[in-house]
Amino acid sequence: MPVAVPIVAGTAIRGLAATVMMKPVLERHPNAFLITLANFGVTMPMERSQQHIHDDIQEGLAAQGRSPDAPVVLVGHSQGALACLRYAIDHPVQVRHVISVGVPWRGSLTAGRVSRLTSWTRLNLTPALSDMAEGSAFLRRLHEDLPAIAERVTNIYSTHELFIHPYVGAHIDVPGVENLLIATEEEYHRHLRGYPELPVDDLVLGRITHLGEMNSPEVRSRIWAKVEQVSEEVRRSQGSTSAPVVT
């Protein structure tokens, strides 16, 4: 049985909206299931929401008849990608790979602005958005911890990241991470000239905004190609450990 694929949606994507937005990517793989962030990814700190993600993963695995510690490939979009990276760091045995799409690795400009607007109340009404703001304690810890799993991370981002400015704030500049850029040929060459310190491992040809990333056929094909690669690696490792010893 291939690995399970929990897909974690981004901020404020729940219910019917989440189902509609993620339907194309979910349909491609029989072992994928959708997870949405607790409290719409707004009013619960991201560290606390990890328990909800854990519970949802366990529920999804049980629904597929899998054991609680069955291997998974996590796919996350936007804030959901940050949550997946944190979860993978904390569960390195179970999570075989993470595919982050449109991740606000250096922080979200929009989240920071909204967080500052609500700060006048002297209450942190949007702690999850504060966690996504540039320089937050959550992001600092994530940056410190990610090298431990870097070789198991594929990161996909676009030159048109609406909520991340500049767009290279979605580039994970950690050795070992595979970065794929969604861009036109012209944008790709402009990126190489403008950000020589941020090379990409491959080009996903197209012009796609942040909101359209998970619906892009090109992005979906990259996601499922990586899932199949990891699934094959898991099958081989399980086969080698269970094979009888010949004397």
Backbone as CSV, one residue per row, in Angstrom:
resi,resn,N_x,N_y,N_z,CA_x,CA_y,CA_z,C_x,C_y,C_z
1,MET,0.847,-1.191,0.000,0.000,0.000,0.000,0.886,1.245,0.000
2,PRO,0.684,2.173,-0.930,1.502,3.386,-0.952,1.341,4.183,0.338
3,VAL,2.246,5.116,0.544,2.166,5.934,1.752,0.895,6.777,1.747
4,ALA,0.445,7.141,2.942,-0.680,8.059,3.067,-0.183,9.484,2.813
5,VAL,-1.096,10.330,2.337,-0.713,11.695,1.969,-1.682,12.703,2.595
6,PRO,-1.433,13.112,3.824,-2.233,14.196,4.401,-1.895,15.513,3.713
7,ILE,-2.918,16.253,3.316,-2.735,17.544,2.650,-3.305,18.625,3.558
8,VAL,-2.450,19.539,3.994,-2.855,20.565,4.961,-3.096,21.878,4.228
9,ALA,-4.330,22.366,4.316,-4.710,23.607,3.632,-4.197,24.826,4.398
10,GLY,-4.287,25.981,3.764,-3.764,27.206,4.353,-4.771,27.957,5.200
11,THR,-4.434,29.195,5.502,-5.228,30.042,6.386,-6.653,30.228,5.872
12,ALA,-7.622,30.061,6.788,-9.040,30.344,6.527,-9.665,29.444,5.469
13,ILE,-9.002,28.341,5.126,-9.553,27.409,4.137,-10.134,26.219,4.886
14,ARG,-11.469,26.211,5.016,-12.146,25.131,5.722,-13.444,24.774,4.995
15,GLY,-14.017,23.651,5.417,-15.323,23.255,4.919,-15.376,23.100,3.412
16,LEU,-16.460,23.622,2.824,-16.681,23.481,1.385,-15.573,24.158,0.591
17,ALA,-15.119,25.318,1.075,-14.060,26.041,0.363,-12.803,25.194,0.263
18,ALA,-12.454,24.513,1.349,-11.266,23.661,1.344,-11.445,22.499,0.379
19,THR,-12.622,21.888,0.414,-12.884,20.750,-0.464,-12.797,21.149,-1.931
20,VAL,-13.390,22.302,-2.261,-13.371,22.768,-3.646,-11.955,23.123,-4.079
21,MET,-11.227,23.846,-3.205,-9.889,24.302,-3.561,-8.926,23.139,-3.738
22,MET,-9.069,22.116,-2.916,-8.121,21.007,-2.928,-8.603,19.805,-3.734
23,LYS,-9.822,19.872,-4.269,-10.382,18.714,-4.967,-9.483,18.175,-6.071
24,PRO,-8.923,19.040,-6.953,-8.094,18.492,-8.038,-6.879,17.715,-7.548
25,VAL,-6.245,18.203,-6.482,-5.060,17.508,-5.999,-5.432,16.258,-5.216
26,LEU,-6.573,16.283,-4.528,-7.014,15.108,-3.774,-7.439,13.969,-4.694
27,GLU,-8.039,14.295,-5.834,-8.556,13.271,-6.745,-7.461,12.419,-7.357
28,ARG,-6.260,12.939,-7.391,-5.175,12.248,-8.098,-4.666,11.016,-7.351
29,HIS,-4.841,10.995,-6.029,-4.231,9.924,-5.242,-5.248,9.320,-4.275
30,PRO,-5.438,8.007,-4.299,-6.466,7.384,-3.455,-6.148,7.436,-1.967
31,ASN,-4.900,7.698,-1.617,-4.532,7.690,-0.206,-4.285,9.086,0.349
32,ALA,-4.776,10.097,-0.365,-4.685,11.472,0.117,-5.927,11.817,0.936
33,PHE,-5.733,12.627,1.965,-6.877,13.145,2.718,-6.572,14.558,3.187
34,LEU,-7.637,15.344,3.344,-7.520,16.772,3.611,-7.520,17.060,5.112
35,ILE,-6.643,17.974,5.513,-6.605,18.480,6.885,-6.696,19.999,6.810
36,THR,-7.545,20.585,7.661,-7.631,22.041,7.728,-7.147,22.499,9.095
37,LEU,-6.661,23.720,9.154,-6.067,24.244,10.369,-7.132,24.559,11.422
38,ALA,-6.802,24.320,12.681,-7.716,24.616,13.779,-8.014,26.116,13.833
39,ASN,-9.282,26.448,14.123,-9.697,27.855,14.252,-9.334,28.689,13.021
40,PHE,-9.448,28.046,11.860,-9.179,28.708,10.578,-7.726,29.178,10.442
41,GLY,-6.844,28.686,11.296,-5.453,29.112,11.224,-5.258,30.558,11.623
42,VAL,-6.104,31.052,12.529,-6.042,32.468,12.919,-5.878,32.649,14.413
43,THR,-6.775,32.059,15.208,-6.839,32.396,16.637,-6.151,31.386,17.554
44,MET,-5.542,30.357,17.006,-4.796,29.402,17.831,-3.327,29.452,17.436
45,PRO,-2.399,29.620,18.404,-0.970,29.630,18.070,-0.583,28.379,17.292
46,MET,0.348,28.520,16.380,0.702,27.407,15.508,1.296,26.231,16.265
47,GLU,2.010,26.481,17.338,2.543,25.371,18.138,1.402,24.542,18.722
48,ARG,0.374,25.201,19.239,-0.758,24.481,19.826,-1.557,23.730,18.763
49,SER,-1.636,24.298,17.568,-2.427,23.652,16.518,-1.794,22.357,16.036
50,GLN,-0.521,22.132,16.387,0.142,20.889,16.000,-0.579,19.661,16.561
51,GLN,-1.143,19.786,17.745,-1.868,18.653,18.331,-3.103,18.320,17.496
52,HIS,-3.785,19.333,16.999,-4.944,19.105,16.142,-4.526,18.429,14.833
53,ILE,-3.399,18.850,14.282,-2.905,18.204,13.062,-2.569,16.745,13.346
54,HIS,-1.938,16.493,14.486,-1.625,15.110,14.874,-2.899,14.273,14.954
55,ASP,-3.912,14.807,15.625,-5.170,14.062,15.784,-5.826,13.805,14.429
56,ASP,-5.791,14.789,13.544,-6.407,14.618,12.224,-5.641,13.600,11.377
57,ILE,-4.322,13.592,11.499,-3.533,12.586,10.780,-3.873,11.191,11.294
58,GLN,-3.964,11.054,12.598,-4.321,9.755,13.165,-5.700,9.298,12.700
59,GLU,-6.639,10.220,12.652,-7.991,9.886,12.194,-7.976,9.462,10.729
60,GLY,-7.212,10.181,9.908,-7.129,9.848,8.491,-6.474,8.496,8.258
61,LEU,-5.426,8.199,9.017,-4.763,6.899,8.893,-5.703,5.767,9.290
62,ALA,-6.440,5.972,10.379,-7.387,4.946,10.835,-8.466,4.699,9.785
63,ALA,-8.934,5.765,9.134,-9.971,5.630,8.106,-9.471,4.819,6.920
64,GLN,-8.157,4.825,6.690,-7.566,4.054,5.592,-7.105,2.676,6.055
65,GLY,-7.380,2.334,7.303,-6.989,1.031,7.821,-5.510,0.907,8.095
66,ARG,-4.851,2.009,8.379,-3.412,2.010,8.631,-3.133,2.117,10.126
67,SER,-1.934,1.759,10.498,-1.508,1.882,11.883,-1.228,3.347,12.207
68,PRO,-1.262,3.731,13.489,-1.039,5.132,13.858,0.335,5.671,13.463
69,ASP,1.310,4.778,13.330,2.665,5.222,12.980,3.014,4.930,11.521
70,ALA,2.004,4.728,10.679,2.236,4.453,9.258,2.957,5.627,8.602
71,PRO,3.827,5.356,7.627,4.581,6.437,6.981,3.676,7.359,6.176
72,VAL,4.022,8.631,6.179,3.244,9.617,5.444,4.175,10.550,4.668
73,VAL,3.628,11.108,3.613,4.225,12.259,2.927,3.275,13.415,3.166
74,LEU,3.757,14.477,3.802,2.928,15.635,4.081,3.014,16.638,2.939
75,VAL,1.856,17.152,2.548,1.784,18.223,1.558,1.074,19.394,2.209
76,GLY,1.675,20.578,2.152,1.044,21.733,2.770,1.120,22.955,1.891
77,HIS,0.071,23.766,1.952,0.040,25.011,1.182,0.001,26.211,2.109
78,SER,0.856,27.187,1.863,0.884,28.446,2.600,1.113,28.181,4.093
79,GLN,0.225,28.661,4.965,0.392,28.391,6.388,0.402,26.892,6.666
80,GLY,-0.363,26.140,5.886,-0.366,24.690,6.040,0.992,24.079,5.782
81,ALA,1.783,24.709,4.920,3.144,24.229,4.652,4.046,24.463,5.853
82,LEU,3.908,25.610,6.511,4.668,25.849,7.745,4.321,24.792,8.796
83,ALA,3.030,24.504,8.915,2.585,23.506,9.889,3.171,22.132,9.564
84,CYS,3.227,21.781,8.277,3.785,20.487,7.873,5.274,20.398,8.205
85,LEU,6.003,21.472,7.960,7.439,21.464,8.249,7.683,21.282,9.743
86,ARG,6.895,21.983,10.561,7.045,21.834,12.014,6.715,20.404,12.441
87,TYR,5.643,19.855,11.891,5.221,18.502,12.259,6.290,17.477,11.860
88,ALA,6.866,17.651,10.691,7.882,16.705,10.216,9.123,16.746,11.088
89,ILE,9.502,17.924,11.545,10.653,18.052,12.441,10.393,17.290,13.736
90,ASP,9.172,17.389,14.234,8.827,16.763,15.509,8.486,15.280,15.373
91,HIS,8.260,14.803,14.142,7.920,13.389,13.901,8.780,12.859,12.745
92,PRO,10.086,12.845,12.918,10.986,12.545,11.794,10.938,11.101,11.308
93,VAL,10.479,10.188,12.135,10.419,8.780,11.711,9.196,8.540,10.833
94,GLN,8.072,9.075,11.237,6.839,8.830,10.496,6.768,9.624,9.189
95,VAL,7.212,10.866,9.217,7.102,11.718,8.029,8.305,11.473,7.126
96,ARG,8.052,10.829,5.990,9.139,10.471,5.078,9.532,11.617,4.153
97,HIS,8.607,12.540,3.908,8.923,13.667,3.035,7.876,14.746,3.252
98,VAL,8.278,15.997,3.017,7.362,17.136,3.062,7.431,17.858,1.721
99,ILE,6.260,18.182,1.186,6.181,19.011,-0.015,5.481,20.293,0.395
100,SER,6.236,21.365,0.456,5.674,22.664,0.829,5.423,23.479,-0.437
101,VAL,4.259,24.119,-0.485,3.876,24.902,-1.655,3.495,26.313,-1.192
102,GLY,4.158,27.318,-1.743,3.834,28.697,-1.387,4.015,28.984,0.087
103,VAL,5.085,28.491,0.671,5.279,28.631,2.116,5.862,30.008,2.448
104,PRO,5.301,30.705,3.441,5.880,31.985,3.858,7.102,31.766,4.753
105,TRP,8.162,31.238,4.174,9.343,30.833,4.922,9.970,32.005,5.669
106,ARG,9.993,33.154,5.042,10.550,34.355,5.679,9.471,35.240,6.291
107,GLY,8.265,34.745,6.313,7.159,35.505,6.889,6.201,36.015,5.833
108,SER,4.969,36.234,6.254,3.930,36.737,5.362,3.690,38.210,5.642
109,LEU,3.808,39.026,4.601,3.572,40.451,4.735,2.142,40.721,5.198
110,THR,1.186,40.020,4.611,-0.217,40.220,4.965,-0.487,39.819,6.402
111,ALA,0.042,38.665,6.816,-0.167,38.212,8.192,0.402,39.208,9.191
112,GLY,1.576,39.737,8.874,2.184,40.724,9.758,1.340,41.971,9.892
113,ARG,0.770,42.437,8.770,-0.062,43.640,8.808,-1.325,43.429,9.621
114,VAL,-2.000,42.307,9.400,-3.228,42.022,10.145,-2.922,41.896,11.628
115,SER,-1.836,41.223,11.951,-1.443,41.068,13.352,-1.199,42.420,14.013
116,ARG,-0.551,43.335,13.303,-0.299,44.669,13.866,-1.582,45.465,14.016
117,LEU,-2.530,45.293,13.103,-3.790,46.015,13.191,-4.585,45.630,14.433
118,THR,-4.486,44.358,14.834,-5.231,43.892,16.004,-4.470,44.109,17.300
119,SER,-3.217,44.565,17.206,-2.407,44.706,18.422,-2.868,45.860,19.303
120,TRP,-3.681,46.790,18.769,-4.135,47.938,19.555,-5.000,47.506,20.738
121,THR,-5.566,46.311,20.669,-6.411,45.818,21.762,-5.588,45.343,22.955
122,ARG,-4.271,45.258,22.768,-3.349,44.718,23.774,-3.575,43.231,24.026
123,LEU,-4.429,42.634,23.216,-4.639,41.194,23.264,-4.196,40.622,21.918
124,ASN,-3.588,39.460,21.967,-3.179,38.834,20.716,-4.363,38.034,20.175
125,LEU,-5.177,38.712,19.369,-6.395,38.075,18.850,-6.117,37.151,17.679
126,THR,-4.952,37.306,17.069,-4.616,36.506,15.887,-3.235,35.875,16.065
127,PRO,-3.063,35.012,17.053,-1.725,34.479,17.331,-1.113,33.682,16.191
128,ALA,-1.937,32.976,15.417,-1.372,32.208,14.305,-0.821,33.134,13.230
129,LEU,-1.478,34.264,13.020,-0.960,35.234,12.054,0.308,35.883,12.580
130,SER,0.352,36.121,13.885,1.584,36.645,14.487,2.733,35.669,14.286
131,ASP,2.429,34.382,14.369,3.462,33.356,14.164,4.003,33.377,12.741
132,MET,3.198,33.850,11.788,3.635,33.898,10.398,4.325,35.206,10.031
133,ALA,4.346,36.156,10.953,4.982,37.434,10.669,6.499,37.284,10.661
134,GLU,7.154,38.067,9.839,8.603,38.003,9.726,9.270,38.184,11.091
135,GLY,10.216,37.294,11.402,10.970,37.405,12.640,10.283,36.840,13.859
136,SER,9.127,36.181,13.698,8.412,35.634,14.859,9.218,34.523,15.520
137,ALA,8.927,34.271,16.789,9.605,33.199,17.516,9.340,31.849,16.865
138,PHE,8.123,31.654,16.359,7.794,30.388,15.692,8.688,30.174,14.476
139,LEU,8.835,31.212,13.647,9.664,31.075,12.450,11.137,30.912,12.801
140,ARG,11.610,31.606,13.825,13.016,31.468,14.215,13.329,30.036,14.620
141,ARG,12.443,29.435,15.403,12.659,28.034,15.814,12.598,27.099,14.618
142,LEU,11.668,27.372,13.702,11.547,26.536,12.507,12.821,26.611,11.676
143,HIS,13.364,27.801,11.519,14.601,27.978,10.746,15.769,27.252,11.422
144,GLU,15.799,27.283,12.740,16.879,26.611,13.460,16.788,25.094,13.347
145,ASP,15.568,24.569,13.313,15.364,23.121,13.389,15.307,22.425,12.030
146,LEU,14.996,23.159,10.972,14.755,22.502,9.684,15.948,21.746,9.115
147,PRO,17.198,22.186,9.331,18.315,21.434,8.733,18.304,19.945,9.053
148,ALA,17.695,19.543,10.166,17.663,18.126,10.541,16.893,17.278,9.540
149,ILE,15.931,17.881,8.804,15.128,17.110,7.840,15.242,17.679,6.431
150,ALA,16.188,18.572,6.204,16.244,19.329,4.941,16.243,18.445,3.704
151,GLU,16.917,17.318,3.755,17.005,16.459,2.575,15.700,15.735,2.271
152,ARG,14.711,15.907,3.136,13.397,15.308,2.901,12.340,16.379,2.656
153,VAL,12.761,17.516,2.132,11.835,18.627,1.860,11.934,19.029,0.394
154,THR,10.786,19.070,-0.274,10.670,19.643,-1.613,9.804,20.889,-1.489
155,ASN,10.328,22.017,-1.936,9.638,23.296,-1.785,9.319,23.880,-3.157
156,ILE,8.045,24.218,-3.358,7.586,24.761,-4.637,7.013,26.154,-4.385
157,TYR,7.489,27.134,-5.150,6.956,28.489,-4.976,6.916,29.208,-6.314
158,SER,6.175,30.305,-6.334,5.907,31.020,-7.580,6.500,32.429,-7.557
159,THR,6.747,32.961,-8.741,7.155,34.362,-8.844,5.982,35.298,-8.561
160,HIS,4.784,34.730,-8.384,3.586,35.532,-8.121,2.960,35.125,-6.792
161,GLU,3.761,35.155,-5.734,3.275,34.870,-4.383,2.622,36.134,-3.828
162,LEU,1.303,36.195,-3.866,0.578,37.420,-3.544,0.810,37.900,-2.114
163,PHE,0.998,36.984,-1.186,1.084,37.350,0.221,2.516,37.297,0.756
164,ILE,3.454,37.057,-0.124,4.859,36.973,0.267,5.640,37.930,-0.625
165,HIS,6.236,38.932,-0.015,6.949,39.945,-0.800,8.306,40.241,-0.170
166,PRO,9.378,40.151,-0.994,9.385,39.654,-2.373,9.113,38.153,-2.410
167,TYR,8.823,37.659,-3.578,8.419,36.251,-3.711,9.475,35.279,-3.203
168,VAL,10.752,35.699,-3.216,11.812,34.794,-2.760,11.753,34.564,-1.252
169,GLY,10.844,35.248,-0.568,10.594,34.915,0.836,10.010,33.529,0.995
170,ALA,9.599,32.912,-0.122,9.092,31.535,-0.112,10.165,30.524,-0.484
171,HIS,11.377,30.988,-0.743,12.501,30.091,-1.058,13.130,29.624,0.250
172,ILE,13.235,28.317,0.435,13.845,27.782,1.661,15.336,27.617,1.414
173,ASP,16.097,28.573,1.905,17.543,28.597,1.645,18.299,27.804,2.699
174,VAL,17.986,26.517,2.776,18.639,25.588,3.700,19.267,24.476,2.861
175,PRO,20.558,24.219,3.009,21.199,23.153,2.219,20.464,21.821,2.364
176,GLY,20.229,21.184,1.232,19.525,19.905,1.229,18.099,20.004,0.736
177,VAL,17.464,21.175,0.929,16.094,21.366,0.463,16.080,21.504,-1.056
178,GLU,15.137,20.831,-1.700,14.945,20.939,-3.151,13.939,22.062,-3.424
179,ASN,14.367,23.124,-4.097,13.501,24.257,-4.417,13.120,24.242,-5.891
180,LEU,11.814,24.296,-6.160,11.295,24.371,-7.523,10.581,25.703,-7.692
181,LEU,10.885,26.415,-8.757,10.291,27.721,-9.007,9.266,27.642,-10.130
182,ILE,8.063,28.161,-9.864,7.032,28.281,-10.888,7.223,29.633,-11.566
183,ALA,7.535,29.636,-12.847,7.819,30.891,-13.544,7.769,30.682,-15.044
184,THR,7.642,31.784,-15.762,7.835,31.743,-17.212,9.341,31.698,-17.474
185,GLU,9.711,31.428,-18.703,11.133,31.412,-19.055,11.780,32.764,-18.746
186,GLU,11.090,33.841,-19.099,11.631,35.178,-18.852,11.803,35.430,-17.353
187,GLU,10.787,35.053,-16.565,10.864,35.258,-15.114,11.969,34.410,-14.487
188,TYR,12.129,33.220,-15.023,13.174,32.327,-14.515,14.559,32.938,-14.713
189,HIS,14.830,33.437,-15.896,16.139,34.038,-16.164,16.324,35.319,-15.360
190,ARG,15.224,36.052,-15.134,15.305,37.248,-14.299,15.634,36.860,-12.851
191,HIS,15.062,35.749,-12.413,15.363,35.256,-11.069,16.849,34.902,-10.943
192,LEU,17.384,34.213,-11.922,18.789,33.812,-11.875,19.711,35.027,-11.826
193,ARG,19.317,36.073,-12.551,20.133,37.294,-12.539,19.969,38.071,-11.243
194,GLY,18.733,38.134,-10.757,18.463,38.961,-9.583,18.802,38.314,-8.260
195,TYR,18.737,36.973,-8.217,18.976,36.255,-6.957,19.945,35.097,-7.174
196,PRO,21.176,35.406,-7.559,22.141,34.321,-7.803,22.441,33.506,-6.546
197,GLU,22.188,34.090,-5.375,22.426,33.375,-4.125,21.289,32.418,-3.780
198,LEU,20.210,32.421,-4.587,19.066,31.542,-4.343,18.797,30.694,-5.590
199,PRO,19.699,29.784,-5.912,19.491,28.940,-7.099,18.334,27.974,-6.883
200,VAL,17.685,27.611,-7.965,16.593,26.644,-7.876,17.015,25.344,-8.540
201,ASP,16.403,24.255,-8.088,16.760,22.933,-8.589,16.033,22.576,-9.872
202,ASP,14.885,23.219,-10.091,14.144,22.926,-11.315,13.130,24.034,-11.555
203,LEU,12.671,24.128,-12.792,11.675,25.113,-13.198,10.356,24.418,-13.485
204,VAL,9.282,24.946,-12.897,7.924,24.530,-13.244,7.377,25.636,-14.130
205,LEU,7.271,25.356,-15.397,6.949,26.397,-16.367,5.487,26.818,-16.246
206,GLY,5.266,28.126,-16.053,3.906,28.638,-15.974,3.856,29.979,-15.268
207,ARG,2.673,30.570,-15.264,2.436,31.834,-14.579,1.254,31.617,-13.639
208,ILE,1.546,31.367,-12.383,0.534,30.923,-11.428,0.642,31.767,-10.164
209,THR,-0.487,32.241,-9.659,-0.479,33.002,-8.414,-0.549,32.057,-7.223
210,HIS,-0.353,32.627,-6.048,-0.383,31.860,-4.803,-1.682,31.056,-4.668
211,LEU,-2.811,31.680,-4.982,-4.100,31.021,-4.787,-4.343,29.897,-5.785
212,GLY,-3.632,29.910,-6.908,-3.855,28.887,-7.908,-2.860,27.746,-7.899
213,GLU,-1.918,27.789,-6.971,-0.834,26.798,-6.994,-1.321,25.362,-6.868
214,MET,-2.224,25.103,-5.941,-2.654,23.723,-5.717,-3.582,23.203,-6.808
215,ASN,-4.107,24.108,-7.629,-4.961,23.687,-8.737,-4.207,23.572,-10.048
216,SER,-2.931,23.886,-10.034,-2.142,23.835,-11.257,-1.787,22.402,-11.632
217,PRO,-2.107,21.961,-12.857,-1.727,20.605,-13.270,-0.223,20.376,-13.200
218,GLU,0.554,21.419,-13.508,2.010,21.277,-13.462,2.497,21.034,-12.041
219,VAL,1.938,21.775,-11.089,2.328,21.598,-9.692,1.864,20.247,-9.178
220,ARG,0.625,19.877,-9.507,0.110,18.582,-9.052,0.961,17.437,-9.570
221,SER,1.418,17.523,-10.811,2.228,16.433,-11.359,3.550,16.306,-10.604
222,ARG,4.124,17.439,-10.189,5.367,17.393,-9.415,5.123,16.798,-8.040
223,ILE,4.006,17.152,-7.440,3.672,16.613,-6.119,3.549,15.098,-6.178
224,TRP,2.766,14.605,-7.140,2.499,13.166,-7.162,3.686,12.366,-7.676
225,ALA,4.531,12.972,-8.478,5.767,12.286,-8.875,6.661,12.066,-7.658
226,LYS,6.746,13.063,-6.798,7.550,12.914,-5.575,6.919,11.901,-4.629
227,VAL,5.589,11.927,-4.509,4.909,10.949,-3.654,5.192,9.529,-4.136
228,GLU,5.124,9.316,-5.446,5.393,7.980,-5.979,6.839,7.573,-5.740
229,GLN,7.749,8.512,-5.848,9.155,8.213,-5.588,9.355,7.777,-4.145
230,VAL,8.764,8.516,-3.225,8.906,8.176,-1.803,8.192,6.851,-1.500
231,SER,7.031,6.634,-2.112,6.307,5.377,-1.910,7.149,4.181,-2.327
232,GLU,7.836,4.314,-3.460,8.689,3.227,-3.935,9.847,2.988,-2.970
233,GLU,10.414,4.056,-2.440,11.492,3.909,-1.454,10.992,3.195,-0.209
234,VAL,9.789,3.518,0.233,9.207,2.861,1.410,8.954,1.394,1.125
235,ARG,8.424,1.097,-0.069,8.166,-0.304,-0.429,9.455,-1.118,-0.430
236,ARG,10.522,-0.529,-0.991,11.796,-1.245,-1.038,12.352,-1.478,0.371
237,SER,12.247,-0.454,1.211,12.785,-0.600,2.570,11.988,-1.619,3.375
238,GLN,10.681,-1.623,3.198,9.849,-2.599,3.907,10.096,-4.002,3.390
239,GLY,10.319,-4.118,2.082,10.602,-5.427,1.512,11.919,-5.998,1.980
240,SER,12.925,-5.127,2.117,14.229,-5.604,2.548,14.246,-6.016,4.003
241,THR,13.427,-5.333,4.834,13.410,-5.686,6.254,12.577,-6.928,6.534
242,SER,11.609,-7.200,5.618,10.742,-8.357,5.859,11.166,-9.612,5.065
243,ALA,12.144,-9.459,4.196,12.561,-10.594,3.383,13.189,-11.683,4.245
244,PRO,12.919,-12.947,3.944,13.516,-14.035,4.713,15.017,-14.131,4.488
245,VAL,15.696,-14.610,5.501,17.154,-14.758,5.402,17.441,-16.122,4.770
246,VAL,18.228,-16.114,3.691,18.562,-17.349,3.001,19.947,-17.790,3.476
247,THR,20.040,-19.026,3.915,21.338,-19.559,4.389,21.822,-20.658,3.466
